[in-house]
Amino acid sequence: MSLERRAAMAALLAHRGNDLLVVPGLGSTTWDLAAAGDDDRNFYLWGAMGGAAMIGLGLALAQPQRRVAVITGDGEMLMGMGSLATIGVQRPANLAVIVFDNRAYGETGGQPSHTGNGADLVGVAAACGIPTCLDVAEEAALADLAGRLKVFGETLFARVAIEAGEPPRVLPLRDGAALKERFRAAIGEKA
């Protein structure tokens, strides 16, 4: 069973509150986040493939009073899998890493990804020491994950099984300097 990705993103962030910072990966998670509602607390990455989880970890450590959700795809997580080991060692209680897994490299033509051939991201995250690891493939589990994003108690990893598909792209601002400045202003940091 798989979920529709844009609906899954909207459901996860429907009640995000004021202190949730979101770092999407490249491609579809960025477009889905923008479609769910652009927000100054979204830190979009352009040209940083594989870096979303580590940027999220840095934010979680630097902003321990805020919740941080990294929402990325299976291709990016596979590229930056070593970040799960670092996150498992650091274990910030305010960090969630959520992987939208369509079992394909959607940005390069839909070739099967390793998750479609047996790579188990939930198992890898658990083996790296991340205390809460979830495999989400149905609406009830997605609702549970959305509820967990409201109040963190420990580092969380979730794989969300999504359908492959190409809804119309919703592109957020692409100016890196402007994105940085608006994000800093949103979290109360001065330039």
KABEL-V687244 format. One record per residue. N is the residue number from 1. RES is the residue in one letter. OMEGA is omega as a letter, one per 20 degrees, with the letter a starting at -180 (NA if undefined). Layout:
# KABEL-V687244
<<N | RES | OMEGA> <N | RES | OMEGA>>
This chain:
# KABEL-V687244
<<1 | M | r> <2 | S | r> <3 | L | r> <4 | E | a> <5 | R | a> <6 | R | r> <7 | A | r> <8 | A | r> <9 | M | a> <10 | A | r> <11 | A | r> <12 | L | a> <13 | L | a> <14 | A | a> <15 | H | a> <16 | R | a> <17 | G | a> <18 | N | a> <19 | D | a> <20 | L | r> <21 | L | a> <22 | V | r> <23 | V | r> <24 | P | r> <25 | G | r> <26 | L | r> <27 | G | a> <28 | S | r> <29 | T | r> <30 | T | a> <31 | W | a> <32 | D | r> <33 | L | r> <34 | A | r> <35 | A | r> <36 | A | r> <37 | G | r> <38 | D | a> <39 | D | r> <40 | D | r> <41 | R | r> <42 | N | r> <43 | F | a> <44 | Y | r> <45 | L | r> <46 | W | r> <47 | G | a> <48 | A | a> <49 | M | r> <50 | G | a> <51 | G | a> <52 | A | a> <53 | A | a> <54 | M | r> <55 | I | r> <56 | G | r> <57 | L | r> <58 | G | r> <59 | L | a> <60 | A | r> <61 | L | a> <62 | A | a> <63 | Q | a> <64 | P | r> <65 | Q | a> <66 | R | r> <67 | R | a> <68 | V | r> <69 | A | r> <70 | V | r> <71 | I | a> <72 | T | r> <73 | G | a> <74 | D | r> <75 | G | r> <76 | E | r> <77 | M | r> <78 | L | r> <79 | M | a> <80 | G | a> <81 | M | r> <82 | G | r> <83 | S | r> <84 | L | r> <85 | A | r> <86 | T | r> <87 | I | r> <88 | G | r> <89 | V | a> <90 | Q | r> <91 | R | r> <92 | P | a> <93 | A | a> <94 | N | a> <95 | L | r> <96 | A | r> <97 | V | a> <98 | I | a> <99 | V | r> <100 | F | a> <101 | D | r> <102 | N | r> <103 | R | a> <104 | A | r> <105 | Y | a> <106 | G | a> <107 | E | a> <108 | T | r> <109 | G | r> <110 | G | r> <111 | Q | r> <112 | P | r> <113 | S | r> <114 | H | r> <115 | T | r> <116 | G | a> <117 | N | r> <118 | G | r> <119 | A | a> <120 | D | a> <121 | L | r> <122 | V | r> <123 | G | r> <124 | V | a> <125 | A | r> <126 | A | r> <127 | A | r> <128 | C | r> <129 | G | r> <130 | I | a> <131 | P | r> <132 | T | a> <133 | C | a> <134 | L | r> <135 | D | a> <136 | V | a> <137 | A | a> <138 | E | a> <139 | E | a> <140 | A | r> <141 | A | r> <142 | L | r> <143 | A | r> <144 | D | r> <145 | L | r> <146 | A | r> <147 | G | r> <148 | R | r> <149 | L | r> <150 | K | a> <151 | V | r> <152 | F | r> <153 | G | r> <154 | E | r> <155 | T | a> <156 | L | r> <157 | F | r> <158 | A | r> <159 | R | r> <160 | V | r> <161 | A | a> <162 | I | r> <163 | E | r> <164 | A | a> <165 | G | a> <166 | E | r> <167 | P | a> <168 | P | a> <169 | R | r> <170 | V | a> <171 | L | r> <172 | P | r> <173 | L | a> <174 | R | a> <175 | D | a> <176 | G | a> <177 | A | r> <178 | A | r> <179 | L | r> <180 | K | a> <181 | E | a> <182 | R | r> <183 | F | r> <184 | R | r> <185 | A | a> <186 | A | a> <187 | I | r> <188 | G | r> <189 | E | r> <190 | K | a> <191 | A | NA>>
